[in-house]
């Protein structure tokens, strides 16, 4: 089969001038179907003339299956592209995945069931592979694929959720399927990788648990090092680890840092997302990160007001105390690592 996978171009407009990171999920999806021809259109890399670009690719590639990955703020774009591609290639099948499809599968099926033949909910690798295998082998039993929603004569049918993957069984991403490169962070070429998935914390504002539940799963460290070596061979200057909260397991994160240094990969610059508590609780973590090449840490500070921190269900269940944020920032900066904070504003009780 010829499979076209499309990531939406929508980003925060003020950020795409200084950073553009590629979609890792579609590269992982592509790796699940090695016997098929896959082309990934990461439209973040080519955000102008999107409709024209997609139509040109569809005409040249003639896909049998078109997959769309979208978060909620990108769904209007995915919907418009699906309409466009359906008109241009009426014989192709269409599948939607990502956070929007996972959280609002009922709504998508009811409203746009004529656009999308299938919806892959949750962690998509296994369900997508089973769908493609069934389509290619003409042995498709839609009702047997966990995590799949599909159009039937009586409307949209939603199969039970699929189980989470054992991450040591997930192959390396198929980045060579991407149509375009060009990711960057300021003046350095960048790519993305992952060392874990999920976060068990109960923060009320976060959608991660809708995708993975309150779980934390680890890729084998040797697999992460193998992936970093592959990225180094591709000539990137840095790597953004897209882990949801890598500091859930600080000893394992320190082990990874030490392995990066031992593998001779500390010349790359690394960006990571972490919790304030995870950085602050172990004063040996930041220097270990610095030796491995970590350049920037994005921390979920979330709010400066104690009442809001409590309302967001952060402090009590994380063990976070009032002095942890300045301590975490100081530990990073003392070791030459830039600290970037994420804040949530507009909470219900905000008055200034």
N, C-alpha and C positions, 0 to 999 in steps of 0.2 A: 504493500500500500504506500501511497504518497501522502504524507501527513504534514500539514502546515500548522504550526503553533504560533499564536499571536499574543504578545504582551502589549498592554495599552500604553499610549504615550503620556497620559496625564500624570503630572507631578506637581509638587508645590512650586509655584512659578519663581519664587525667589531663590530656590536652591539649585535649579538646573544649570545656572551659570557657573557654579563653583564645583558641582559634583554630579556625576551620572553613574549609577550603578546598574549592572545588567540583572535580568531576571534569572535567578538560579533555579527556581522551581521547574521552569520549562526545560532546562538542560537536564535536570534529574528525570523528568517525565520521558524525555527523548531517549535517555539511557536505558529505559525499560523495554524499548522496542528496537533492539539492534538489527533485526532482520528487515527493517522497513526504512524507506527513504524519508528523512525528516528534515524540515527546514524551519528555523525559528526566526520570526520577525519580531525583534525587540524594538518596538516603536519609540521607546524612550531615546534610543540612539538616533532615530530619524523622525523627529516630531513634526516636521513641516511636510505639507502635501501628503498627509496620511492616506486619504482615500485613493489618490492616484497611485501611490507606492504599493498599496495592498492589491489593487486591481492589476497592476503590472505583474506582481509576483504570482497572483492567482492565474493569470493568463499564461505565464511562462512555465509554472510548476504543475498546473492542472491537478490540484489535490483531490484525493478521495475523501479525506477527513480534515476538517478545520477545527482546531481547538483554540479557545479564547480564555485567557486568565485575567480576572478583574477583581479589584477591591470595589467597595460600594461607590466611592467617588469616581470610579472609572467605568461603572456599569453602563451609563448612557452611551459612552463611546463604543463599548463592546456591542451593545444592542444595535447601534447605527452601522457598525462594520458588518455585523452578521446579516443585516438587511441588504447591504450593498453586495456582499459576497454571494448570498443566496441568489440574487438576481443575475450575477455574472456567471456563476457556476451552479446551475440548478441541480446537478447530479451529486454534488458533495454533501456529506453529512456534517453536522455541526454539534460540538460539545463545549459546554461551559464549565470552568472550574475556578477555584480560588475562594477567598473569604466570602464574597457576596453570594456566590452559589451555595456555599456551605451553610451560611446563616439563614438565607432567605430562599431556600430551594422551593418551598411551597408557593411563594409569591412569584418567583421567576417562571415556574411551570404553569401557573394559572394565567399569568399575563402574557408570557412570551413563549409558550409551548410550541407555537408554530415556527419560531425562529431556531430554537435549540432542540435537536433531536434527543440529546442526552445531557445530563448534568452529573459531573463527578463531584461528590461531596467529601470534605475532609482531606486527609492526606491522600493525594491522588495517584501515586505511582502504581499501586497494585491494581486498582479498579481500571485505570486507563489501559494497562497492559492486557488485562482480561478482556476488556472491550475490543481492543485492536485484534487480539488473537481470535476472538469469536467472529469478528467481521471478516478478517482475512481468510479464516478457515471455513467460513459459511456454516459454522456450528454454534452460532450465537444463541445463548439462553439468557436473555436480559434479566430475568427474575433471579438468576443464580449469582449475580455479581454484587457483593456487599458494597455499600457506599454509592451505588448508581441510582440515579433517577432517570426515567425514560418515558417517552410519549407512547401512549397506547390508544386504542380506539375509544376508550372511555375517559380519556384525560391523561394526566400525568401520574405515573406510579413511582413511589419512593421506596426503594429497597431498604432493609435495615442497614445501619451504619457498619462500616468495615472496621476491623481491628487495626490498631496501630502497628506499624512495621517494626521488625527487628532491624535496627539500623546497620548491624554488621552485614546484612544481606543486600544493602543498597549499593549499586555500582557507582563508580565515579561519574560526575556529570558529563554529558555529551556536549561540551562547549563548541566543538567543531561544527555542530549543526547550525550555529548562529549565522545569520546572513551578514551581520555587521558587528564589528568591534567598536572600540572608541570610548570605553568607559574611563572616567578620570575622577580624581579628587584633587582639586586645585590644579597644580602643575604636574601631577604625576599620574601615569597610567595605572588603572586599578582593575581588579576583578573581585568576585565574591566567592566565599566558601562557607561551609558550616561545620561545626564540630559537635553540635547537640541540637535537639529540638525540644521545645516546650518549656513551661515554667509552672511549678506547683503553687505559686503564691496566689492569694485570693483577691487581688486588686479589682475593685468593682468596675473600673473603666476599661479593662483590657479584654480584647477579643481572642487572645491566644488560646484560652481554655475551650472556646467553641470549636477550635480546629483540632487540638490535641488533648483536651481534657486537662486536668491538673496533674500533668506528668512531666518528668524530665528524663530524656533518653540521650545516651551518649554514643557518638560514633567512636570506633576504636581509634586510639591515638595514631597507630601506624597508618590507618587509612587517611587521616588528616594530613600527615606528613607526605604521603604519596600524592595527595591532591595538591599540596603546596609545591612539591617538586614539579608537577605538571604545569602549574601556573608559572613557576620560575622559568621553565623551558619556553613558555609562550612569550616571555619577555616583559611581564608586567612589573611595575614598580612597587605595587602594594596590594594588599588584600583586606577587604572588609568582611569580617566574620559576622554573618547575619543571625547568629544564635539569639534566641529570645532572651536568655539571661545566663550567660556563661559562668557567672559567679555563684550559681546555685551549688556547685561543687568546686570549692576553691582549691583543695589539694589536687584534684584532677586538672584544673586549669594551670596550676603551677607546674605539674608534670608536663603538660603540653608545651608550656613556655620553655622548659628545659630541653625538651626534645627538638623544638624549633631551633634553639641555639646549637645543640649538638649536631643537627643535620646541616649546619652551615646555611640556614635560611634566614638569619637575623638581619641580612642586608635589605630584605623587603620591609616595607613599612606596614604596620597592621592597625586596623581600627576595630573596635569591639564595643558592644553594648553590655552594660553591667549595672548591677544595683549598687546604690550607695552603701548599703550594709556590707555587701560582698567585698568592696574595695576597702572599707574602713576597718573591718574586723581583724585583718591580718596585715600588719605593717611590713611583712616580707614579700607580699604579693607584688606591689608596685615595682620594686627594684628587679624582681624576677621578670616581670613583663618588659621592663626597659631593656634588659640584656637580650631579650628575644626579638626586639625591634618594634614593640608596640609604641605607636605614635599618638593616638587619640582614643579617649574613652568617652562614649556617650552614656551618661548616667541618668536614670529616671529620678530626678529630684522631685518632680511633680508639683510641689507647692511649698512656699515659704511660711505659710500660716499653719500653726500646729493644729488648729481646728479642722482645716481642710485636709491635712494629711491624715488625720483620724477618720474623717468622713469618707475618704477614698479607700479606707481599709488598708492603709499602708503600714502605719507605725506598729500597732500592737502585734500583728501577726508576722511581721518581719523582724521583730526585735530591734527596730530602729529607734535610736534615741536622738535627742535634739542636737547633739554636737557631732553627729556622724557626718553630715554633709560637709561642713568645713574641714573635718579631719580627712575625709576621702579626697577632697580637692587638694588639700595640702600634700598628702602622700603622693598623689600623681605629679603635681607640679615640682616637687622636690626631686623627682626622678626624671624630669624632662618630658613628661607625658602631658599632652593637652587635655584638659577636662572640659567637656561640653555637657550642659545640663538641659534636660527636657522638662518643661513646666506645663501644667494644665491650668488654664485660666477660664473664668466664667462659670465657676461652681455656683450651686444654687444659693448659698448664703454669702457670696462675695458682695461687699458693699464699697470696695475701692480698688 
